[in-house]
Amino acid sequence: MSVPNPHTAPREFLRALYDAAVARALPAQNTQAALPPPPANGRTLVLGAGKAGGAMAAAVDALWPKDAPLSGLVVTRYDHVPPAYKANPGRIEVVEASHPVPDEAGRRAAQRIAELTKGLTADDLVLCLISGGGSATLSLPAEGITLEDKQAINKALLKSGAAIDEMNCVRKHLSAIKGGRLAAMCAPAKLVTLTISDVPGDDPAIIASGPTVADPTTAADAVAILARYRIELPPNVRRHLEGPLAATPKPGDPRLAHAEVRLIAAPQLSLEAAAATARAAGVTPLLLGDAIEGEAREVGKVMAGIARSVRRHGQPLAAPAVLLSGGETTVTVRGDGRGGRNVEYVLALAVALDGLAGIWGLAGDTDGIDGAEEVAGAIVTPDTLARARAAGLSPHTALAQNDAHSLFAALGDQVITGPTLTNVNDFRAVLVLPTAA
């Protein structure tokens, strides 16, 4: 497939890079090589959670031998079941629940998943399909904690600016199924986890709060994180975190001896796919990292600074060039806007560039949803600020109010994909083209 010309169609070129990154992470083309053989004598149970859960279940069902027993339950985000699988369900049941704030549907699904592990033997195989978003969709509160407790704490963490590993540390210690607990439930069966990474560093203990992976963190760590972000705890939650039930399975736990993790898609692989697409169009890519974190608006300023250097000095490389990066930024919510870390990053990028000629940018979540919005992200152009002001909009005010979604919606510059059925976190590209002197 031909790549749009970046000089004449920069928007389409950037969208092609995003699409290449997403395509590289789709379960249908990444699952087969990671599948273990069916067990000789036992049964195969499929469990899982996350935004890619429906697509992962569909891929396993299609690839698993038709004469080999297969059953199970996977929970994904609302509207994230592949249409073909929803119309013609296979051997693995897929149900839907809320993200990013857990709901009763996710609690019921998590309870059913826990019950399905009962009676497993050493002859059995459990395939666990884990992807980003599983922390919310697989929500089984620990004893003495209500779903409402978890919802309130989750909402507070989302607004606090906490990093994903910090949020998931807290989630593990408030859960009856995360932080390696699901793996312990599956013992003594062989457990193979197929995972799609959406976290910086691809640490399986962080992805979806690591339900099948030993947890190196402690309840004391969770308490310290909550204190750092000044999140008040109800007395019952504090008692739980200070008691023995908050402890998670640690490395070396014998119940996890037959568990292994196989990574099938990750941010770096998607960035490399985008880089190959850029090269095919004669644009030099510079991969700046797949694990960039920090406040979205600050990352936007940094990327603008690098783009300025490329534009003015030809350093660290000459135009035409595209700066590619991934990871998960955060937004500390101070205003009353619609939020979204990718659109906040893009708006901060535009403000910092201040209309500098020859520079375009795109940022989008590879799952197609930026925060709670049904929008993947947005595109910035050299005239973004001018068009916003001509429409009576203030970019600086929108940034201060965490309301970049509204600004880009008014400009028609949103990136809208619908659910992509995978999730390898944020994708960012900044295109720098040579301009006349």
TORKOL-4160 file (C-alpha; in steps of 0.2 Angstrom, whole numbers, padded with zeros to 4 digits, m for minus):
437
<pt num="1" X="0000" Y="0000" Z="0000"/>
<pt num="2" X="0007" Y="0017" Z="m0005"/>
<pt num="3" X="0011" Y="0030" Z="0009"/>
<pt num="4" X="0003" Y="0047" Z="0007"/>
<pt num="5" X="0016" Y="0061" Z="0001"/>
<pt num="6" X="0021" Y="0070" Z="0017"/>
<pt num="7" X="0025" Y="0086" Z="0007"/>
<pt num="8" X="0008" Y="0087" Z="m0001"/>
<pt num="9" X="m0003" Y="0078" Z="0012"/>
<pt num="10" X="0005" Y="0079" Z="0029"/>
<pt num="11" X="m0011" Y="0075" Z="0038"/>
<pt num="12" X="m0014" Y="0059" Z="0029"/>
<pt num="13" X="0005" Y="0054" Z="0031"/>
<pt num="14" X="0004" Y="0056" Z="0050"/>
<pt num="15" X="m0012" Y="0046" Z="0050"/>
<pt num="16" X="m0004" Y="0032" Z="0040"/>
<pt num="17" X="0010" Y="0031" Z="0053"/>
<pt num="18" X="m0003" Y="0030" Z="0067"/>
<pt num="19" X="m0013" Y="0016" Z="0057"/>
<pt num="20" X="0003" Y="0006" Z="0054"/>
<pt num="21" X="0007" Y="0007" Z="0073"/>
<pt num="22" X="m0010" Y="0000" Z="0077"/>
<pt num="23" X="m0010" Y="m0013" Z="0064"/>
<pt num="24" X="0006" Y="m0020" Z="0071"/>
<pt num="25" X="m0002" Y="m0023" Z="0087"/>
<pt num="26" X="m0018" Y="m0032" Z="0082"/>
<pt num="27" X="m0020" Y="m0049" Z="0090"/>
<pt num="28" X="m0025" Y="m0058" Z="0074"/>
<pt num="29" X="m0007" Y="m0056" Z="0067"/>
<pt num="30" X="0003" Y="m0058" Z="0083"/>
<pt num="31" X="m0005" Y="m0073" Z="0092"/>
<pt num="32" X="m0001" Y="m0089" Z="0083"/>
<pt num="33" X="0017" Y="m0090" Z="0087"/>
<pt num="34" X="0014" Y="m0088" Z="0105"/>
<pt num="35" X="0001" Y="m0101" Z="0107"/>
<pt num="36" X="0007" Y="m0117" Z="0117"/>
<pt num="37" X="0001" Y="m0134" Z="0111"/>
<pt num="38" X="m0016" Y="m0141" Z="0118"/>
<pt num="39" X="m0013" Y="m0152" Z="0134"/>
<pt num="40" X="m0011" Y="m0170" Z="0131"/>
<pt num="41" X="m0024" Y="m0176" Z="0144"/>
<pt num="42" X="m0032" Y="m0160" Z="0152"/>
<pt num="43" X="m0043" Y="m0146" Z="0146"/>
<pt num="44" X="m0039" Y="m0129" Z="0140"/>
<pt num="45" X="m0047" Y="m0114" Z="0150"/>
<pt num="46" X="m0046" Y="m0096" Z="0143"/>
<pt num="47" X="m0047" Y="m0082" Z="0155"/>
<pt num="48" X="m0043" Y="m0063" Z="0152"/>
<pt num="49" X="m0047" Y="m0045" Z="0153"/>
<pt num="50" X="m0043" Y="m0029" Z="0144"/>
<pt num="51" X="m0047" Y="m0018" Z="0129"/>
<pt num="52" X="m0040" Y="m0030" Z="0117"/>
<pt num="53" X="m0048" Y="m0045" Z="0126"/>
<pt num="54" X="m0062" Y="m0048" Z="0113"/>
<pt num="55" X="m0050" Y="m0047" Z="0099"/>
<pt num="56" X="m0037" Y="m0059" Z="0108"/>
<pt num="57" X="m0051" Y="m0071" Z="0112"/>
<pt num="58" X="m0057" Y="m0071" Z="0093"/>
<pt num="59" X="m0039" Y="m0074" Z="0088"/>
<pt num="60" X="m0037" Y="m0089" Z="0100"/>
<pt num="61" X="m0053" Y="m0097" Z="0095"/>
<pt num="62" X="m0049" Y="m0096" Z="0077"/>
<pt num="63" X="m0031" Y="m0103" Z="0079"/>
<pt num="64" X="m0035" Y="m0116" Z="0092"/>
<pt num="65" X="m0037" Y="m0134" Z="0084"/>
<pt num="66" X="m0056" Y="m0137" Z="0081"/>
<pt num="67" X="m0055" Y="m0154" Z="0089"/>
<pt num="68" X="m0046" Y="m0148" Z="0105"/>
<pt num="69" X="m0057" Y="m0144" Z="0120"/>
<pt num="70" X="m0058" Y="m0125" Z="0123"/>
<pt num="71" X="m0069" Y="m0114" Z="0134"/>
<pt num="72" X="m0068" Y="m0099" Z="0145"/>
<pt num="73" X="m0072" Y="m0081" Z="0149"/>
<pt num="74" X="m0064" Y="m0064" Z="0144"/>
<pt num="75" X="m0070" Y="m0047" Z="0149"/>
<pt num="76" X="m0067" Y="m0032" Z="0138"/>
<pt num="77" X="m0072" Y="m0014" Z="0138"/>
<pt num="78" X="m0090" Y="m0009" Z="0131"/>
<pt num="79" X="m0091" Y="m0010" Z="0112"/>
<pt num="80" X="m0074" Y="m0018" Z="0111"/>
<pt num="81" X="m0080" Y="m0035" Z="0105"/>
<pt num="82" X="m0075" Y="m0038" Z="0086"/>
<pt num="83" X="m0092" Y="m0037" Z="0077"/>
<pt num="84" X="m0089" Y="m0053" Z="0068"/>
<pt num="85" X="m0086" Y="m0062" Z="0084"/>
<pt num="86" X="m0101" Y="m0053" Z="0092"/>
<pt num="87" X="m0112" Y="m0059" Z="0078"/>
<pt num="88" X="m0106" Y="m0077" Z="0078"/>
<pt num="89" X="m0098" Y="m0081" Z="0095"/>
<pt num="90" X="m0085" Y="m0094" Z="0097"/>
<pt num="91" X="m0080" Y="m0106" Z="0111"/>
<pt num="92" X="m0074" Y="m0092" Z="0122"/>
<pt num="93" X="m0087" Y="m0081" Z="0130"/>
<pt num="94" X="m0083" Y="m0062" Z="0129"/>
<pt num="95" X="m0093" Y="m0050" Z="0141"/>
<pt num="96" X="m0091" Y="m0031" Z="0142"/>
<pt num="97" X="m0088" Y="m0019" Z="0157"/>
<pt num="98" X="m0083" Y="m0001" Z="0160"/>
<pt num="99" X="m0067" Y="0008" Z="0158"/>
<pt num="100" X="m0058" Y="0018" Z="0166"/>
<pt num="101" X="m0069" Y="0017" Z="0181"/>
<pt num="102" X="m0075" Y="m0001" Z="0186"/>
<pt num="103" X="m0093" Y="m0005" Z="0187"/>
<pt num="104" X="m0104" Y="m0020" Z="0193"/>
<pt num="105" X="m0103" Y="m0029" Z="0176"/>
<pt num="106" X="m0084" Y="m0030" Z="0178"/>
<pt num="107" X="m0086" Y="m0036" Z="0196"/>
<pt num="108" X="m0098" Y="m0050" Z="0191"/>
<pt num="109" X="m0086" Y="m0055" Z="0177"/>
<pt num="110" X="m0071" Y="m0055" Z="0188"/>
<pt num="111" X="m0081" Y="m0066" Z="0201"/>
<pt num="112" X="m0086" Y="m0078" Z="0187"/>
<pt num="113" X="m0068" Y="m0079" Z="0181"/>
<pt num="114" X="m0062" Y="m0083" Z="0199"/>
<pt num="115" X="m0075" Y="m0097" Z="0200"/>
<pt num="116" X="m0070" Y="m0105" Z="0184"/>
<pt num="117" X="m0053" Y="m0108" Z="0191"/>
<pt num="118" X="m0060" Y="m0120" Z="0204"/>
<pt num="119" X="m0056" Y="m0139" Z="0201"/>
<pt num="120" X="m0041" Y="m0136" Z="0189"/>
<pt num="121" X="m0028" Y="m0150" Z="0189"/>
<pt num="122" X="m0010" Y="m0151" Z="0184"/>
<pt num="123" X="m0016" Y="m0159" Z="0167"/>
<pt num="124" X="m0025" Y="m0143" Z="0163"/>
<pt num="125" X="m0019" Y="m0128" Z="0153"/>
<pt num="126" X="m0025" Y="m0110" Z="0157"/>
<pt num="127" X="m0022" Y="m0097" Z="0143"/>
<pt num="128" X="m0024" Y="m0079" Z="0151"/>
<pt num="129" X="m0026" Y="m0065" Z="0138"/>
<pt num="130" X="m0021" Y="m0049" Z="0146"/>
<pt num="131" X="m0020" Y="m0031" Z="0139"/>
<pt num="132" X="m0021" Y="m0013" Z="0145"/>
<pt num="133" X="m0038" Y="m0009" Z="0153"/>
<pt num="134" X="m0039" Y="m0025" Z="0162"/>
<pt num="135" X="m0036" Y="m0016" Z="0179"/>
<pt num="136" X="m0054" Y="m0008" Z="0177"/>
<pt num="137" X="m0063" Y="m0022" Z="0168"/>
<pt num="138" X="m0057" Y="m0035" Z="0179"/>
<pt num="139" X="m0063" Y="m0028" Z="0196"/>
<pt num="140" X="m0065" Y="m0039" Z="0211"/>
<pt num="141" X="m0064" Y="m0029" Z="0227"/>
<pt num="142" X="m0055" Y="m0037" Z="0242"/>
<pt num="143" X="m0065" Y="m0043" Z="0257"/>
<pt num="144" X="m0071" Y="m0028" Z="0267"/>
<pt num="145" X="m0070" Y="m0016" Z="0252"/>
<pt num="146" X="m0085" Y="m0011" Z="0241"/>
<pt num="147" X="m0085" Y="m0008" Z="0223"/>
<pt num="148" X="m0090" Y="0010" Z="0227"/>
<pt num="149" X="m0074" Y="0012" Z="0237"/>
<pt num="150" X="m0064" Y="0006" Z="0222"/>
<pt num="151" X="m0073" Y="0018" Z="0210"/>
<pt num="152" X="m0070" Y="0033" Z="0221"/>
<pt num="153" X="m0051" Y="0029" Z="0224"/>
<pt num="154" X="m0049" Y="0025" Z="0205"/>
<pt num="155" X="m0057" Y="0042" Z="0200"/>
<pt num="156" X="m0046" Y="0051" Z="0212"/>
<pt num="157" X="m0031" Y="0043" Z="0205"/>
<pt num="158" X="m0036" Y="0047" Z="0187"/>
<pt num="159" X="m0037" Y="0065" Z="0192"/>
<pt num="160" X="m0021" Y="0066" Z="0202"/>
<pt num="161" X="m0008" Y="0064" Z="0189"/>
<pt num="162" X="m0002" Y="0048" Z="0196"/>
<pt num="163" X="0009" Y="0037" Z="0184"/>
<pt num="164" X="0001" Y="0020" Z="0178"/>
<pt num="165" X="0013" Y="0010" Z="0189"/>
<pt num="166" X="0007" Y="0020" Z="0204"/>
<pt num="167" X="m0011" Y="0018" Z="0200"/>
<pt num="168" X="m0009" Y="m0001" Z="0197"/>
<pt num="169" X="0001" Y="m0003" Z="0213"/>
<pt num="170" X="m0015" Y="0003" Z="0223"/>
<pt num="171" X="m0027" Y="m0007" Z="0212"/>
<pt num="172" X="m0017" Y="m0023" Z="0216"/>
<pt num="173" X="m0019" Y="m0021" Z="0235"/>
<pt num="174" X="m0037" Y="m0017" Z="0234"/>
<pt num="175" X="m0041" Y="m0032" Z="0224"/>
<pt num="176" X="m0045" Y="m0050" Z="0226"/>
<pt num="177" X="m0039" Y="m0055" Z="0209"/>
<pt num="178" X="m0025" Y="m0044" Z="0203"/>
<pt num="179" X="m0006" Y="m0044" Z="0208"/>
<pt num="180" X="m0004" Y="m0062" Z="0205"/>
<pt num="181" X="m0019" Y="m0068" Z="0214"/>
<pt num="182" X="m0027" Y="m0075" Z="0198"/>
<pt num="183" X="m0012" Y="m0085" Z="0195"/>
<pt num="184" X="m0012" Y="m0093" Z="0212"/>
<pt num="185" X="m0031" Y="m0097" Z="0209"/>
<pt num="186" X="m0026" Y="m0107" Z="0193"/>
<pt num="187" X="m0013" Y="m0118" Z="0202"/>
<pt num="188" X="m0008" Y="m0132" Z="0199"/>
<pt num="189" X="m0013" Y="m0130" Z="0181"/>
<pt num="190" X="0000" Y="m0124" Z="0168"/>
<pt num="191" X="m0003" Y="m0106" Z="0165"/>
<pt num="192" X="0002" Y="m0096" Z="0150"/>
<pt num="193" X="m0002" Y="m0078" Z="0149"/>
<pt num="194" X="m0002" Y="m0069" Z="0132"/>
<pt num="195" X="m0001" Y="m0051" Z="0135"/>
<pt num="196" X="m0001" Y="m0034" Z="0125"/>
<pt num="197" X="0009" Y="m0021" Z="0133"/>
<pt num="198" X="0002" Y="m0003" Z="0136"/>
<pt num="199" X="0014" Y="0002" Z="0150"/>
<pt num="200" X="0032" Y="0010" Z="0149"/>
<pt num="201" X="0045" Y="m0004" Z="0150"/>
<pt num="202" X="0032" Y="m0018" Z="0146"/>
<pt num="203" X="0033" Y="m0025" Z="0164"/>
<pt num="204" X="0019" Y="m0039" Z="0165"/>
<pt num="205" X="0017" Y="m0035" Z="0183"/>
<pt num="206" X="0010" Y="m0018" Z="0179"/>
<pt num="207" X="0000" Y="m0022" Z="0163"/>
<pt num="208" X="m0018" Y="m0023" Z="0169"/>
<pt num="209" X="m0011" Y="m0024" Z="0187"/>
<pt num="210" X="m0003" Y="m0041" Z="0184"/>
<pt num="211" X="m0016" Y="m0053" Z="0188"/>
<pt num="212" X="m0005" Y="m0068" Z="0184"/>
<pt num="213" X="0012" Y="m0061" Z="0189"/>
<pt num="214" X="0021" Y="m0060" Z="0205"/>
<pt num="215" X="0020" Y="m0043" Z="0213"/>
<pt num="216" X="0036" Y="m0035" Z="0220"/>
<pt num="217" X="0026" Y="m0020" Z="0228"/>
<pt num="218" X="0018" Y="m0020" Z="0245"/>
<pt num="219" X="0003" Y="m0013" Z="0253"/>
<pt num="220" X="0014" Y="0000" Z="0262"/>
<pt num="221" X="0019" Y="0006" Z="0244"/>
<pt num="222" X="0001" Y="0008" Z="0240"/>
<pt num="223" X="m0002" Y="0018" Z="0256"/>
<pt num="224" X="0012" Y="0029" Z="0252"/>
<pt num="225" X="0006" Y="0033" Z="0234"/>
<pt num="226" X="m0011" Y="0037" Z="0241"/>
<pt num="227" X="m0003" Y="0049" Z="0254"/>
<pt num="228" X="0008" Y="0057" Z="0240"/>
<pt num="229" X="m0007" Y="0062" Z="0230"/>
<pt num="230" X="m0017" Y="0067" Z="0245"/>
<pt num="231" X="m0031" Y="0054" Z="0242"/>
<pt num="232" X="m0042" Y="0052" Z="0258"/>
<pt num="233" X="m0046" Y="0034" Z="0263"/>
<pt num="234" X="m0061" Y="0027" Z="0271"/>
<pt num="235" X="m0057" Y="0018" Z="0287"/>
<pt num="236" X="m0062" Y="0001" Z="0280"/>
<pt num="237" X="m0050" Y="0004" Z="0266"/>
<pt num="238" X="m0036" Y="0009" Z="0277"/>
<pt num="239" X="m0039" Y="m0006" Z="0289"/>
<pt num="240" X="m0037" Y="m0017" Z="0274"/>
<pt num="241" X="m0021" Y="m0010" Z="0268"/>
<pt num="242" X="m0014" Y="m0011" Z="0285"/>
<pt num="243" X="m0019" Y="m0029" Z="0287"/>
<pt num="244" X="m0014" Y="m0047" Z="0281"/>
<pt num="245" X="m0027" Y="m0048" Z="0267"/>
<pt num="246" X="m0018" Y="m0034" Z="0257"/>
<pt num="247" X="m0003" Y="m0045" Z="0254"/>
<pt num="248" X="0000" Y="m0051" Z="0236"/>
<pt num="249" X="0009" Y="m0066" Z="0230"/>
<pt num="250" X="0028" Y="m0062" Z="0229"/>
<pt num="251" X="0042" Y="m0068" Z="0217"/>
<pt num="252" X="0046" Y="m0086" Z="0222"/>
<pt num="253" X="0028" Y="m0091" Z="0227"/>
<pt num="254" X="0026" Y="m0109" Z="0223"/>
<pt num="255" X="0009" Y="m0107" Z="0217"/>
<pt num="256" X="0016" Y="m0097" Z="0202"/>
<pt num="257" X="0029" Y="m0110" Z="0198"/>
<pt num="258" X="0020" Y="m0116" Z="0182"/>
<pt num="259" X="0016" Y="m0099" Z="0176"/>
<pt num="260" X="0024" Y="m0090" Z="0161"/>
<pt num="261" X="0021" Y="m0074" Z="0151"/>
<pt num="262" X="0023" Y="m0071" Z="0133"/>
<pt num="263" X="0023" Y="m0054" Z="0126"/>
<pt num="264" X="0014" Y="m0053" Z="0109"/>
<pt num="265" X="0013" Y="m0034" Z="0105"/>
<pt num="266" X="0022" Y="m0019" Z="0113"/>
<pt num="267" X="0024" Y="0000" Z="0110"/>
<pt num="268" X="0042" Y="m0002" Z="0103"/>
<pt num="269" X="0036" Y="m0014" Z="0089"/>
<pt num="270" X="0022" Y="m0002" Z="0084"/>
<pt num="271" X="0035" Y="0013" Z="0083"/>
<pt num="272" X="0046" Y="0002" Z="0072"/>
<pt num="273" X="0031" Y="m0001" Z="0061"/>
<pt num="274" X="0028" Y="0017" Z="0059"/>
<pt num="275" X="0046" Y="0021" Z="0056"/>
<pt num="276" X="0047" Y="0009" Z="0042"/>
<pt num="277" X="0031" Y="0017" Z="0035"/>
<pt num="278" X="0040" Y="0034" Z="0036"/>
<pt num="279" X="0056" Y="0028" Z="0027"/>
<pt num="280" X="0045" Y="0021" Z="0013"/>
<pt num="281" X="0039" Y="0039" Z="0010"/>
<pt num="282" X="0057" Y="0046" Z="0011"/>
<pt num="283" X="0056" Y="0053" Z="0028"/>
<pt num="284" X="0069" Y="0049" Z="0041"/>
<pt num="285" X="0062" Y="0043" Z="0057"/>
<pt num="286" X="0069" Y="0047" Z="0074"/>
<pt num="287" X="0063" Y="0035" Z="0088"/>
<pt num="288" X="0064" Y="0044" Z="0104"/>
<pt num="289" X="0058" Y="0030" Z="0115"/>
<pt num="290" X="0043" Y="0019" Z="0119"/>
<pt num="291" X="0042" Y="0023" Z="0138"/>
<pt num="292" X="0040" Y="0042" Z="0139"/>
<pt num="293" X="0031" Y="0048" Z="0154"/>
<pt num="294" X="0027" Y="0064" Z="0163"/>
<pt num="295" X="0014" Y="0078" Z="0162"/>
<pt num="296" X="0007" Y="0078" Z="0144"/>
<pt num="297" X="0009" Y="0097" Z="0143"/>
<pt num="298" X="0027" Y="0096" Z="0148"/>
<pt num="299" X="0031" Y="0082" Z="0136"/>
<pt num="300" X="0023" Y="0093" Z="0122"/>
<pt num="301" X="0035" Y="0107" Z="0126"/>
<pt num="302" X="0050" Y="0095" Z="0125"/>
<pt num="303" X="0044" Y="0088" Z="0108"/>
<pt num="304" X="0042" Y="0106" Z="0102"/>
<pt num="305" X="0059" Y="0110" Z="0107"/>
<pt num="306" X="0067" Y="0095" Z="0098"/>
<pt num="307" X="0056" Y="0099" Z="0082"/>
<pt num="308" X="0062" Y="0117" Z="0083"/>
<pt num="309" X="0080" Y="0111" Z="0083"/>
<pt num="310" X="0077" Y="0100" Z="0068"/>
<pt num="311" X="0069" Y="0114" Z="0059"/>
<pt num="312" X="0082" Y="0128" Z="0062"/>
<pt num="313" X="0098" Y="0118" Z="0064"/>
<pt num="314" X="0096" Y="0101" Z="0056"/>
<pt num="315" X="0099" Y="0093" Z="0073"/>
<pt num="316" X="0099" Y="0079" Z="0079"/>
<pt num="317" X="0094" Y="0076" Z="0061"/>
<pt num="318" X="0089" Y="0085" Z="0045"/>
<pt num="319" X="0071" Y="0088" Z="0038"/>
<pt num="320" X="0061" Y="0079" Z="0031"/>
<pt num="321" X="0060" Y="0070" Z="0048"/>
<pt num="322" X="0048" Y="0063" Z="0059"/>
<pt num="323" X="0050" Y="0061" Z="0078"/>
<pt num="324" X="0041" Y="0046" Z="0085"/>
<pt num="325" X="0038" Y="0042" Z="0103"/>
<pt num="326" X="0026" Y="0031" Z="0114"/>
<pt num="327" X="0023" Y="0028" Z="0132"/>
<pt num="328" X="0010" Y="0035" Z="0144"/>
<pt num="329" X="0009" Y="0053" Z="0149"/>
<pt num="330" X="m0002" Y="0059" Z="0163"/>
<pt num="331" X="m0014" Y="0074" Z="0166"/>
<pt num="332" X="m0016" Y="0082" Z="0183"/>
<pt num="333" X="m0034" Y="0089" Z="0181"/>
<pt num="334" X="m0036" Y="0107" Z="0187"/>
<pt num="335" X="m0049" Y="0113" Z="0175"/>
<pt num="336" X="m0067" Y="0107" Z="0171"/>
<pt num="337" X="m0064" Y="0102" Z="0153"/>
<pt num="338" X="m0066" Y="0085" Z="0145"/>
<pt num="339" X="m0048" Y="0080" Z="0148"/>
<pt num="340" X="m0038" Y="0068" Z="0137"/>
<pt num="341" X="m0019" Y="0066" Z="0139"/>
<pt num="342" X="m0015" Y="0064" Z="0120"/>
<pt num="343" X="m0025" Y="0080" Z="0115"/>
<pt num="344" X="m0018" Y="0089" Z="0130"/>
<pt num="345" X="0000" Y="0085" Z="0123"/>
<pt num="346" X="m0005" Y="0090" Z="0106"/>
<pt num="347" X="m0012" Y="0107" Z="0111"/>
<pt num="348" X="0004" Y="0110" Z="0122"/>
<pt num="349" X="0014" Y="0106" Z="0107"/>
<pt num="350" X="0005" Y="0118" Z="0096"/>
<pt num="351" X="0006" Y="0132" Z="0109"/>
<pt num="352" X="0025" Y="0129" Z="0111"/>
<pt num="353" X="0028" Y="0129" Z="0092"/>
<pt num="354" X="0018" Y="0145" Z="0090"/>
<pt num="355" X="0014" Y="0143" Z="0072"/>
<pt num="356" X="0032" Y="0138" Z="0067"/>
<pt num="357" X="0031" Y="0134" Z="0048"/>
<pt num="358" X="0034" Y="0116" Z="0042"/>
<pt num="359" X="0029" Y="0106" Z="0057"/>
<pt num="360" X="0014" Y="0095" Z="0060"/>
<pt num="361" X="0010" Y="0083" Z="0074"/>
<pt num="362" X="m0002" Y="0069" Z="0079"/>
<pt num="363" X="m0005" Y="0060" Z="0095"/>
<pt num="364" X="m0017" Y="0046" Z="0098"/>
<pt num="365" X="m0021" Y="0032" Z="0110"/>
<pt num="366" X="m0019" Y="0016" Z="0100"/>
<pt num="367" X="m0035" Y="0009" Z="0107"/>
<pt num="368" X="m0044" Y="0023" Z="0099"/>
<pt num="369" X="m0050" Y="0031" Z="0115"/>
<pt num="370" X="m0041" Y="0046" Z="0124"/>
<pt num="371" X="m0045" Y="0045" Z="0142"/>
<pt num="372" X="m0064" Y="0043" Z="0143"/>
<pt num="373" X="m0068" Y="0051" Z="0126"/>
<pt num="374" X="m0073" Y="0041" Z="0111"/>
<pt num="375" X="m0059" Y="0050" Z="0101"/>
<pt num="376" X="m0041" Y="0043" Z="0099"/>
<pt num="377" X="m0032" Y="0060" Z="0099"/>
<pt num="378" X="m0029" Y="0075" Z="0087"/>
<pt num="379" X="m0018" Y="0083" Z="0074"/>
<pt num="380" X="m0009" Y="0099" Z="0075"/>
<pt num="381" X="m0004" Y="0110" Z="0060"/>
<pt num="382" X="0006" Y="0126" Z="0058"/>
<pt num="383" X="m0010" Y="0136" Z="0058"/>
<pt num="384" X="m0019" Y="0127" Z="0072"/>
<pt num="385" X="m0017" Y="0142" Z="0084"/>
<pt num="386" X="m0023" Y="0155" Z="0070"/>
<pt num="387" X="m0038" Y="0144" Z="0066"/>
<pt num="388" X="m0043" Y="0143" Z="0084"/>
<pt num="389" X="m0042" Y="0161" Z="0087"/>
<pt num="390" X="m0051" Y="0165" Z="0071"/>
<pt num="391" X="m0065" Y="0154" Z="0078"/>
<pt num="392" X="m0065" Y="0164" Z="0094"/>
<pt num="393" X="m0056" Y="0150" Z="0104"/>
<pt num="394" X="m0041" Y="0153" Z="0116"/>
<pt num="395" X="m0028" Y="0139" Z="0115"/>
<pt num="396" X="m0021" Y="0144" Z="0132"/>
<pt num="397" X="m0038" Y="0144" Z="0140"/>
<pt num="398" X="m0042" Y="0127" Z="0133"/>
<pt num="399" X="m0025" Y="0121" Z="0140"/>
<pt num="400" X="m0028" Y="0128" Z="0157"/>
<pt num="401" X="m0045" Y="0121" Z="0158"/>
<pt num="402" X="m0039" Y="0103" Z="0152"/>
<pt num="403" X="m0052" Y="0105" Z="0138"/>
<pt num="404" X="m0041" Y="0102" Z="0122"/>
<pt num="405" X="m0055" Y="0090" Z="0116"/>
<pt num="406" X="m0067" Y="0104" Z="0114"/>
<pt num="407" X="m0055" Y="0115" Z="0104"/>
<pt num="408" X="m0050" Y="0101" Z="0092"/>
<pt num="409" X="m0068" Y="0096" Z="0089"/>
<pt num="410" X="m0072" Y="0114" Z="0084"/>
<pt num="411" X="m0057" Y="0114" Z="0072"/>
<pt num="412" X="m0061" Y="0097" Z="0065"/>
<pt num="413" X="m0044" Y="0091" Z="0069"/>
<pt num="414" X="m0049" Y="0076" Z="0080"/>
<pt num="415" X="m0042" Y="0058" Z="0076"/>
<pt num="416" X="m0057" Y="0047" Z="0077"/>
<pt num="417" X="m0055" Y="0028" Z="0074"/>
<pt num="418" X="m0068" Y="0020" Z="0085"/>
<pt num="419" X="m0062" Y="0005" Z="0095"/>
<pt num="420" X="m0046" Y="m0002" Z="0087"/>
<pt num="421" X="m0047" Y="m0018" Z="0097"/>
<pt num="422" X="m0029" Y="m0017" Z="0103"/>
<pt num="423" X="m0019" Y="m0006" Z="0115"/>
<pt num="424" X="m0001" Y="m0002" Z="0115"/>
<pt num="425" X="m0003" Y="0015" Z="0123"/>
<pt num="426" X="0000" Y="0032" Z="0116"/>
<pt num="427" X="0007" Y="0035" Z="0099"/>
<pt num="428" X="0015" Y="0052" Z="0095"/>
<pt num="429" X="0023" Y="0058" Z="0079"/>
<pt num="430" X="0030" Y="0076" Z="0074"/>
<pt num="431" X="0033" Y="0079" Z="0056"/>
<pt num="432" X="0046" Y="0092" Z="0051"/>
<pt num="433" X="0047" Y="0097" Z="0033"/>
<pt num="434" X="0060" Y="0108" Z="0025"/>
<pt num="435" X="0053" Y="0125" Z="0020"/>
<pt num="436" X="0059" Y="0139" Z="0009"/>
<pt num="437" X="0072" Y="0151" Z="0017"/>
